[in-house]
Amino acid sequence: MLITIAVMFIVLATFLLIIVNMFSDYTTRRDQDMRIVVTHAKNLIAETEELLLNQNQISYSKTLVLVLHHRIIRALRKIQQSHVENEHNITERIANEEKLIEDLKANYHDDVAFRPPENDTVAMNQLRTIRRLRNILKVEIRQGVPVNPADIQKEDRRLYLLVLKVNISNLVQRVLEMKRLKQLGTCRLLIQKGLDVIHKTNVKDDWIAEKADLLNQLRQGLDAETNRQTTKKEDPKAAEEKKEIDMIFGDKKKW
């Protein structure tokens, strides 16, 4: 009888130990998962705040700014649900973001005028930022961000045009530089590339149309300069031929 009780006690103790270990493993994995979620959310907030600070680089519409602030709120709520951070601080931050969003809806004025890049480095930074913003818009619309989907689609189109404008602006600067350096062959190739891109996109935009006109004018100028250079090369030969004709058909010298 005692042996039976001892065996049952050992089995029960072993079972309880297994349960305790399983629960410990579960809580450890849960805490690790929560920390991963919190870290990801914090990185998302840091990235979004960095993008909001880049408004001096490219123009941000009201739609874009609202999406970015809603993104911060979504990340804060994930942190709040994890119970890893101080819940009071997170709740306060969420309230501040919500208040800021209401203020943006009422008072934000769009400033979407294109700001041409000053050099290649600025152009690359602008293109990198625009690419990140377009990816965010795609993610947030799938997440159900509380912003009109039609406005988000319109903003994505604007950012697409912004990519085109940055590239064209950068190309025009390079064309002018190649022209200054008298590298006419490279200059002509760049002009043709720019015009091909504009033609293929078939975008109706005043700024792009203006740059297309400029590129056409530059190409016409190159054609005129090439013709002048060709004429200059042919001049010595033409002069020699004229001299020979004059010798044959000109007035004879009197002896």
Secondary structure, 3 states (H helix, E strand, C coil): CHHHHHHHHHHHHHHHHHHHHHHHHHHHHHHHHHHHHHHHHHHHHHHHHHHHHHHHCCCCCHHHHHHHHHHHHHHHHHHHHHCCCCHHHHHHHHHHHHHHHHHHHHHCCCCCCCCCCCCHHHHHHHHHHHHHHHHHHHHHHHHCCCCCHHHHHHHHHHHHHHHHHHHHHHHHHHHHHHHHCCCHHHHHHHHHHHHHHHHHHCCCCHHHHHHHHHHHHHHHHHHHHHHHHHHHHHHHHHHHHHHHHHHHHCCCCCC
